């Protein structure tokens, strides 16, 4: 005999499934460096110079993909200089 919740089965409550699809994911420093094609130190320099916006999650830096794309677009339009 299985231990089933008769209340839930009687009420026909569907099981909870939560799926979050973030259209603008957050990347860690190494992932951001790979995305931009630069080293980790360069990402940290850009952040320190406030050329690359970041957010802190649990005390760790994270970069939005949209911000990285904006940085690359600005760099292309200015001849390599953002």
C-alpha atoms as a printed R data frame, in Angstrom:
   type eleno elety resid chain resno      x      y       z
1  ATOM     1    CA   UNK     A     1  0.000  0.000   0.000
2  ATOM     2    CA   UNK     A     2  1.407  3.395  -0.941
3  ATOM     3    CA   UNK     A     3  1.302  6.476   1.257
4  ATOM     4    CA   UNK     A     4 -0.662  8.881  -0.905
5  ATOM     5    CA   UNK     A     5 -2.265 12.085   0.195
6  ATOM     6    CA   UNK     A     6 -5.951 11.399  -0.154
7  ATOM     7    CA   UNK     A     7 -6.822 15.072   0.263
8  ATOM     8    CA   UNK     A     8 -4.684 16.090  -2.711
9  ATOM     9    CA   UNK     A     9 -5.861 13.177  -4.820
10 ATOM    10    CA   UNK     A    10 -9.499 13.907  -4.020
11 ATOM    11    CA   UNK     A    11 -9.117 17.604  -4.848
12 ATOM    12    CA   UNK     A    12 -7.179 16.807  -8.043
13 ATOM    13    CA   UNK     A    13 -4.464 19.337  -7.240
14 ATOM    14    CA   UNK     A    14 -1.740 19.143  -9.881
15 ATOM    15    CA   UNK     A    15  1.820 18.722  -8.645
16 ATOM    16    CA   UNK     A    16  3.777 21.954  -8.361
17 ATOM    17    CA   UNK     A    17  6.271 22.482 -11.101
18 ATOM    18    CA   UNK     A    18  7.969 25.819 -11.377
19 ATOM    19    CA   UNK     A    19 10.013 26.620 -14.433
20 ATOM    20    CA   UNK     A    20 11.784 29.962 -14.659
21 ATOM    21    CA   UNK     A    21 13.037 30.990 -18.040
22 ATOM    22    CA   UNK     A    22 15.095 34.113 -17.689
23 ATOM    23    CA   UNK     A    23 15.406 35.922 -21.021
24 ATOM    24    CA   UNK     A    24 18.366 37.876 -19.625
25 ATOM    25    CA   UNK     A    25 20.457 35.468 -17.553
26 ATOM    26    CA   UNK     A    26 23.161 36.510 -15.125
27 ATOM    27    CA   UNK     A    27 26.704 35.326 -15.782
28 ATOM    28    CA   UNK     A    28 29.552 34.924 -13.306
29 ATOM    29    CA   UNK     A    29 32.884 36.644 -13.945
30 ATOM    30    CA   UNK     A    30 34.493 33.678 -15.786
31 ATOM    31    CA   UNK     A    31 31.376 33.199 -17.915
32 ATOM    32    CA   UNK     A    32 31.281 36.922 -18.745
33 ATOM    33    CA   UNK     A    33 34.958 36.781 -19.717
34 ATOM    34    CA   UNK     A    34 34.274 33.856 -22.062
35 ATOM    35    CA   UNK     A    35 31.262 35.674 -23.522
36 ATOM    36    CA   UNK     A    36 33.338 38.791 -24.254
37 ATOM    37    CA   UNK     A    37 36.406 36.844 -25.358
38 ATOM    38    CA   UNK     A    38 38.671 38.467 -22.769
39 ATOM    39    CA   UNK     A    39 40.350 37.377 -19.557
40 ATOM    40    CA   UNK     A    40 38.894 37.455 -16.085
41 ATOM    41    CA   UNK     A    41 41.203 40.317 -15.081
42 ATOM    42    CA   UNK     A    42 39.891 42.431 -17.970
43 ATOM    43    CA   UNK     A    43 36.287 41.905 -16.849
44 ATOM    44    CA   UNK     A    44 37.253 42.998 -13.330
45 ATOM    45    CA   UNK     A    45 39.052 46.071 -14.723
46 ATOM    46    CA   UNK     A    46 36.026 47.042 -16.799
47 ATOM    47    CA   UNK     A    47 33.833 46.676 -13.722
48 ATOM    48    CA   UNK     A    48 36.191 48.767 -11.583
49 ATOM    49    CA   UNK     A    49 36.284 51.462 -14.284
50 ATOM    50    CA   UNK     A    50 32.453 51.356 -14.320
51 ATOM    51    CA   UNK     A    51 32.441 50.555 -18.025
52 ATOM    52    CA   UNK     A    52 30.600 47.289 -17.415
53 ATOM    53    CA   UNK     A    53 27.569 47.279 -15.108
54 ATOM    54    CA   UNK     A    54 27.158 44.381 -12.706
55 ATOM    55    CA   UNK     A    55 24.910 43.247  -9.901
56 ATOM    56    CA   UNK     A    56 25.844 41.495  -6.703
57 ATOM    57    CA   UNK     A    57 24.006 38.307  -5.838
58 ATOM    58    CA   UNK     A    58 24.974 36.837  -2.504
59 ATOM    59    CA   UNK     A    59 28.089 39.009  -2.473
60 ATOM    60    CA   UNK     A    60 29.240 37.722  -5.881
61 ATOM    61    CA   UNK     A    61 29.399 39.751  -9.081
62 ATOM    62    CA   UNK     A    62 27.041 38.809 -11.873
63 ATOM    63    CA   UNK     A    63 26.703 40.354 -15.316
64 ATOM    64    CA   UNK     A    64 23.534 40.537 -17.415
65 ATOM    65    CA   UNK     A    65 23.923 39.258 -20.961
66 ATOM    66    CA   UNK     A    66 22.112 42.376 -22.217
67 ATOM    67    CA   UNK     A    67 24.746 44.582 -20.531
68 ATOM    68    CA   UNK     A    68 27.537 42.572 -22.141
69 ATOM    69    CA   UNK     A    69 25.839 42.928 -25.538
70 ATOM    70    CA   UNK     A    70 25.470 46.691 -25.000
71 ATOM    71    CA   UNK     A    71 29.173 46.921 -24.161
72 ATOM    72    CA   UNK     A    72 30.115 45.012 -27.321
73 ATOM    73    CA   UNK     A    73 27.808 47.164 -29.451
74 ATOM    74    CA   UNK     A    74 29.303 50.362 -28.035
75 ATOM    75    CA   UNK     A    75 32.825 49.028 -28.615
76 ATOM    76    CA   UNK     A    76 32.016 48.209 -32.256
77 ATOM    77    CA   UNK     A    77 30.490 51.611 -32.928
78 ATOM    78    CA   UNK     A    78 33.436 53.451 -31.405
79 ATOM    79    CA   UNK     A    79 36.149 51.566 -33.240
80 ATOM    80    CA   UNK     A    80 37.005 49.219 -30.385
81 ATOM    81    CA   UNK     A    81 36.644 51.784 -27.593
82 ATOM    82    CA   UNK     A    82 33.392 51.549 -25.567
